[in-house]
């Protein structure tokens, strides 16, 4: 698969209530891209950056600090 050949940091952020990208795909993508990180926001739909701006922003800040 192409995902496991990516040589760059990747953070995948999901909403638990997202109907567009169901949370059941998270472990599947985890397997395809084991070097990536994933986070599921409880109570969030497809746009956790809108419904959960503070924890979403904190996750981005934490990730960029770890990879920079």
DSSP file (Angstrom, degrees, kcal/mol; ACC not computed):
  #  RESIDUE AA STRUCTURE BP1 BP2  ACC     N-H-->O    O-->H-N    N-H-->O    O-->H-N    TCO  KAPPA ALPHA  PHI   PSI    X-CA   Y-CA   Z-CA
    1    1 A X              0   0    0      0, 0.0     4,-0.3     0, 0.0     3,-0.3   0.000 360.0 360.0 360.0 150.9    0.0    0.0    0.0
    2    2 A X    >   +     0   0    0      1,-0.2     3,-1.4     2,-0.2     4,-0.5   0.822 360.0  65.9 -70.2 -32.4    1.1    3.5   -0.7
    3    3 A X  G >  S+     0   0    0      1,-0.3     3,-1.2     2,-0.2    -1,-0.2   0.875  96.5  54.5 -61.3 -37.6    0.4    4.8    2.9
    4    4 A X  G 3  S+     0   0    0     -3,-0.3    -1,-0.3     1,-0.2    -2,-0.2   0.599 104.2  57.0 -75.4  -7.3    3.1    2.6    4.5
    5    5 A X  G <  S+     0   0    0     -3,-1.4     2,-0.3    -4,-0.3    -1,-0.2   0.511  77.1 112.9 -97.2  -6.8    5.7    4.1    2.1
    6    6 A X    <   -     0   0    0     -3,-1.2     2,-0.6    -4,-0.5    29,-0.1  -0.504  52.2-160.6 -67.9 128.6    5.1    7.7    3.1
    7    7 A X        +     0   0    0     -2,-0.3     2,-0.3     2,-0.1    -1,-0.1  -0.546  57.0  86.0-110.3  64.5    8.1    9.0    4.9
    8    8 A X  S    S-     0   0    0     -2,-0.6     2,-0.1     2,-0.0    -2,-0.0  -0.985  85.5 -87.6-156.6 154.9    6.6   12.0    6.7
    9    9 A X        -     0   0    0     -2,-0.3     2,-0.4    58,-0.1    27,-0.1  -0.427  45.3-172.0 -66.9 139.6    4.8   12.6    9.9
   10   10 A X        -     0   0    0     25,-0.3    27,-2.6    -2,-0.1     2,-0.5  -0.985  13.3-172.1-140.2 127.9    1.0   12.1    9.6
   11   11 A X  E     -a   37   0A   0     -2,-0.4     2,-0.6    25,-0.2    27,-0.2  -0.980   8.6-162.1-117.6 125.8   -1.7   12.9   12.1
   12   12 A X  E     -a   38   0A   0     25,-3.2    27,-2.2    -2,-0.5     2,-0.5  -0.941   5.7-167.1-112.5 121.3   -5.2   11.8   11.4
   13   13 A X  E     -a   39   0A   0     -2,-0.6     2,-0.3    25,-0.2    27,-0.2  -0.924   9.6-180.0-113.8 128.9   -8.0   13.4   13.3
   14   14 A X  E     -a   40   0A   0     25,-2.8    27,-3.1    -2,-0.5     2,-0.5  -0.890  26.8-128.2-127.4 153.2  -11.5   12.0   13.3
   15   15 A X  E >   -a   41   0A   0     -2,-0.3     3,-1.7    25,-0.2    27,-0.2  -0.888  18.5-138.7 -97.4 132.7  -14.9   12.8   14.8
   16   16 A X  T 3  S+     0   0    0     25,-2.6     7,-0.4    -2,-0.5    29,-0.2   0.833 104.8  43.7 -59.2 -34.0  -16.5    9.9   16.7
   17   17 A X  T 3  S+     0   0    0     27,-3.5    -1,-0.3    24,-0.4     2,-0.3   0.247  81.8 137.1 -96.8  12.3  -19.9   10.8   15.2
   18   18 A X    <   -     0   0    0     -3,-1.7     5,-0.3    26,-0.4    27,-0.1  -0.430  32.3-174.1 -65.3 122.6  -18.7   11.4   11.7
   19   19 A X  S    S+     0   0    0     -2,-0.3     3,-0.3     3,-0.1    -1,-0.2   0.612  82.0  57.1 -90.0 -14.8  -21.0    9.8    9.2
   20   20 A X  S    S+     0   0    0      1,-0.3     2,-0.5     2,-0.0    -1,-0.1   0.899 120.7  23.3 -81.4 -44.6  -18.7   10.6    6.2
   21   21 A X  S    S-     0   0    0     -6,-0.1    -1,-0.3     3,-0.0    -6,-0.2  -0.859  90.6-144.0-122.0  93.1  -15.6    8.8    7.6
   22   22 A X    >   -     0   0    0     -2,-0.5     3,-2.2    -3,-0.3     4,-0.3  -0.242  16.8-122.3 -62.0 144.4  -16.9    6.2   10.0
   23   23 A X  T >  S+     0   0    0     -7,-0.4     3,-1.4    -5,-0.3     4,-0.5   0.696 104.8  77.3 -61.6 -18.6  -14.7    5.5   13.1
   24   24 A X  T 3> S+     0   0    0      1,-0.3     4,-0.5     2,-0.2    -1,-0.3   0.681  86.6  61.8 -66.9 -14.2  -14.4    1.9   12.1
   25   25 A X  H <> S+     0   0    0     -3,-2.2     4,-2.7     1,-0.2     5,-0.3   0.686  83.2  81.8 -81.7 -17.0  -11.9    2.9    9.4
   26   26 A X  H <> S+     0   0    0     -3,-1.4     4,-2.3    -4,-0.3    -1,-0.2   0.937  94.4  41.2 -56.8 -52.9   -9.5    4.3   12.0
   27   27 A X  H  > S+     0   0    0     -4,-0.5     4,-1.7     1,-0.2    -1,-0.2   0.827 113.2  56.2 -66.5 -27.3   -7.9    0.9   13.0
   28   28 A X  H  X S+     0   0    0     -4,-0.5     4,-1.6     2,-0.2    -1,-0.2   0.924 110.9  42.3 -67.5 -43.2   -7.8   -0.1    9.3
   29   29 A X  H  X S+     0   0    0     -4,-2.7     4,-2.3     2,-0.2    -2,-0.2   0.844 108.2  61.3 -71.4 -32.7   -5.8    3.0    8.4
   30   30 A X  H  < S+     0   0    0     -4,-2.3    -1,-0.2    -5,-0.3    -2,-0.2   0.911 106.8  46.4 -55.6 -41.9   -3.7    2.5   11.5
   31   31 A X  H >< S+     0   0    0     -4,-1.7     3,-0.5     1,-0.2    -1,-0.2   0.872 113.3  48.0 -68.4 -37.3   -2.7   -0.9   10.0
   32   32 A X  H 3< S+     0   0    0     -4,-1.6     2,-0.2     1,-0.3    -2,-0.2   0.783 126.7  27.1 -74.0 -27.3   -2.0    0.6    6.6
   33   33 A X  T ><  +     0   0    0     -4,-2.3     3,-1.8    -5,-0.1    -1,-0.3  -0.620  68.2 169.5-135.4  74.2    0.1    3.4    8.0
   34   34 A X  T <  S+     0   0    0     -3,-0.5    -1,-0.1     1,-0.3    -3,-0.1   0.712  77.0  58.5 -65.0 -20.2    1.6    2.3   11.3
   35   35 A X  T 3  S+     0   0    0    -29,-0.1   -25,-0.3     2,-0.1    -1,-0.3   0.624  91.9  89.0 -82.9 -11.8    3.9    5.3   11.6
   36   36 A X  S <  S-     0   0    0     -3,-1.8     2,-0.4    -6,-0.2   -25,-0.2  -0.366  71.9-133.3 -81.6 164.9    0.9    7.7   11.5
   37   37 A X  E     -a   11   0A   0    -27,-2.6   -25,-3.2    -2,-0.1     2,-0.3  -0.923  18.4-164.3-117.4 144.8   -1.0    8.8   14.6
   38   38 A X  E     -a   12   0A   0     -2,-0.4     2,-0.3   -27,-0.2   -25,-0.2  -0.946   7.7-174.8-129.4 152.3   -4.7    8.9   14.9
   39   39 A X  E     -a   13   0A   0    -27,-2.2   -25,-2.8    -2,-0.3     2,-0.5  -0.988  10.1-156.3-144.9 134.2   -7.1   10.6   17.3
   40   40 A X  E     -a   14   0A   0     -2,-0.3     2,-0.7   -27,-0.2   -25,-0.2  -0.958  14.6-142.3-113.4 125.7  -10.9   10.3   17.6
   41   41 A X  E >   -a   15   0A   0    -27,-3.1   -25,-2.6    -2,-0.5     3,-1.7  -0.780  19.2-130.2 -90.6 114.7  -12.7   13.2   19.2
   42   42 A X  T 3  S+     0   0    0     -2,-0.7     3,-0.1     1,-0.3    -1,-0.0  -0.375  90.8  13.4 -61.9 136.0  -15.6   12.0   21.3
   43   43 A X  T 3  S+     0   0    0      1,-0.3     2,-0.3    -2,-0.1    -1,-0.3   0.453  99.8 123.4  79.5  -0.4  -18.9   13.8   20.5
   44   44 A X    <   -     0   0    0     -3,-1.7   -27,-3.5   -30,-0.1   -26,-0.4  -0.723  44.4-158.8 -98.1 145.1  -17.5   15.3   17.3
   45   45 A X        -     0   0    0     -2,-0.3   -27,-0.4   -28,-0.2     3,-0.4   0.098  59.6 -47.5 -95.6-147.0  -19.0   14.9   13.9
   46   46 A X  S    S+     0   0    0    -29,-0.3     2,-0.3     1,-0.2     3,-0.1   0.648 132.6  49.0 -67.5 -12.9  -17.2   15.5   10.6
   47   47 A X    >>  +     0   0    0      1,-0.1     3,-2.0   -33,-0.1     4,-2.0  -0.594  55.5 163.7-127.9  72.9  -15.6   18.8   11.6
   48   48 A X  H 3> S+     0   0    0     -3,-0.4     4,-2.3    -2,-0.3     8,-0.3   0.746  75.4  68.7 -63.1 -20.2  -14.0   18.5   15.0
   49   49 A X  H 34 S+     0   0    0      2,-0.2    -1,-0.3     1,-0.2     8,-0.1   0.743 109.1  36.8 -68.2 -20.6  -12.0   21.7   14.3
   50   50 A X  H X4 S+     0   0    0     -3,-2.0     3,-0.6     2,-0.1    -2,-0.2   0.867 124.6  36.8 -93.3 -48.9  -15.4   23.5   14.6
   51   51 A X  H 3< S+     0   0    0     -4,-2.0    -3,-0.2     1,-0.2    -2,-0.2   0.777 133.4  25.3 -77.7 -26.4  -17.1   21.5   17.3
   52   52 A X  T 3X S+     0   0    0     -4,-2.3     4,-2.2    -5,-0.3    -1,-0.2  -0.453  71.8 156.8-133.9  60.3  -14.0   20.9   19.5
   53   53 A X  H <> S+     0   0    0     -3,-0.6     4,-2.5     1,-0.2     5,-0.2   0.857  70.6  50.7 -61.9 -38.4  -11.6   23.8   18.6
   54   54 A X  H  > S+     0   0    0      2,-0.2     4,-2.4     1,-0.2    -1,-0.2   0.966 115.6  38.5 -68.5 -51.8   -9.5   23.8   21.7
   55   55 A X  H  > S+     0   0    0      2,-0.2     4,-2.3     1,-0.2    -1,-0.2   0.868 116.8  53.2 -67.6 -31.6   -8.7   20.1   21.9
   56   56 A X  H  X S+     0   0    0     -4,-2.2     4,-2.0    -8,-0.3    -2,-0.2   0.949 111.6  45.0 -63.2 -48.4   -8.3   19.9   18.1
   57   57 A X  H  X S+     0   0    0     -4,-2.5     4,-2.6    -5,-0.2    -2,-0.2   0.880 112.0  52.7 -63.0 -38.7   -5.8   22.8   18.2
   58   58 A X  H  X S+     0   0    0     -4,-2.4     4,-2.9     2,-0.2     5,-0.2   0.902 107.2  52.1 -64.7 -40.1   -4.0   21.3   21.2
   59   59 A X  H  X S+     0   0    0     -4,-2.3     4,-2.3     2,-0.2    -2,-0.2   0.911 111.4  47.3 -62.0 -41.9   -3.6   18.0   19.3
   60   60 A X  H  X S+     0   0    0     -4,-2.0     4,-2.7     2,-0.2     5,-0.2   0.927 113.2  47.8 -64.4 -44.9   -2.1   19.9   16.3
   61   61 A X  H  X S+     0   0    0     -4,-2.6     4,-2.1     2,-0.2    -2,-0.2   0.926 112.8  48.4 -62.6 -44.8    0.2   21.8   18.5
   62   62 A X  H  X S+     0   0    0     -4,-2.9     4,-1.9     1,-0.2    -1,-0.2   0.917 112.9  48.7 -60.8 -43.8    1.4   18.7   20.4
   63   63 A X  H  X S+     0   0    0     -4,-2.3     4,-2.0    -5,-0.2    -2,-0.2   0.933 110.7  49.0 -63.6 -47.1    1.9   16.9   17.1
   64   64 A X  H  X S+     0   0    0     -4,-2.7     4,-1.2     1,-0.2    -1,-0.2   0.858 110.7  51.6 -65.3 -33.1    3.9   19.7   15.5
   65   65 A X  H  < S+     0   0    0     -4,-2.1    -1,-0.2    -5,-0.2    -2,-0.2   0.882 110.4  49.1 -67.7 -37.3    6.1   19.9   18.6
   66   66 A X  H  < S+     0   0    0     -4,-1.9    -2,-0.2     1,-0.2    -1,-0.2   0.860 117.7  38.8 -69.5 -35.0    6.8   16.2   18.6
   67   67 A X  H  <        0   0    0     -4,-2.0    -1,-0.2     1,-0.2    -2,-0.2   0.557 360.0 360.0 -96.5  -8.2    7.7   16.1   14.9
   68   68 A X     <        0   0    0     -4,-1.2    -1,-0.2    -5,-0.2    -2,-0.1   0.473 360.0 360.0 -94.3 360.0    9.7   19.3   14.6
